[in-house]
């Protein structure tokens, strides 16, 4: 049996915060449950390092705003 895919949902904001972020996270979690992929959510930009990111099959930037990643994280 193949391993489930893993998706990192990142929703950090610097400035305007979209009201839809919570609903967006919930929707992606439901899609994950329905389609056999795991969802990890965070607003911690310190996780944007190679050792962490290589654990995921995809990264979703969900309604992020502002300058959320430094040069190394980019």
C-alpha positions, -999 to 999 in steps of 0.1 A, spaced: 0 0 0 14 34 -10 20 60 17 -4 90 19 8 122 3 16 151 27 6 187 22 19 217 41 -6 245 44 10 278 53 -12 308 62 11 333 79 0 370 74 18 403 79 -9 429 76 -44 421 63 -57 388 76 -83 372 54 -114 359 73 -115 329 50 -83 313 63 -100 292 89 -125 279 64 -98 273 38 -78 251 63 -109 232 72 -117 226 35 -83 214 27 -84 190 57 -117 176 44 -103 171 10 -73 154 25 -95 130 45 -116 123 14 -87 118 -10 -61 101 13 -36 129 19 -24 143 52 -26 180 59 -2 198 82 -9 235 89 14 261 104 21 298 104 57 293 115 81 305 88 110 289 106 97 256 92 108 267 57 141 248 57 151 220 35 149 192 61 113 201 69 101 209 34 114 177 19 89 157 41 60 172 20 47 165 -15 33 200 -18 32 234 0 0 255 -2 3 292 5 -32 299 18 -41 337 17 -7 347 29 0 385 30 30 407 34 67 398 37 63 364 54 96 347 45 131 360 48 157 356 21 170 322 33 134 308 37 125 319 2 
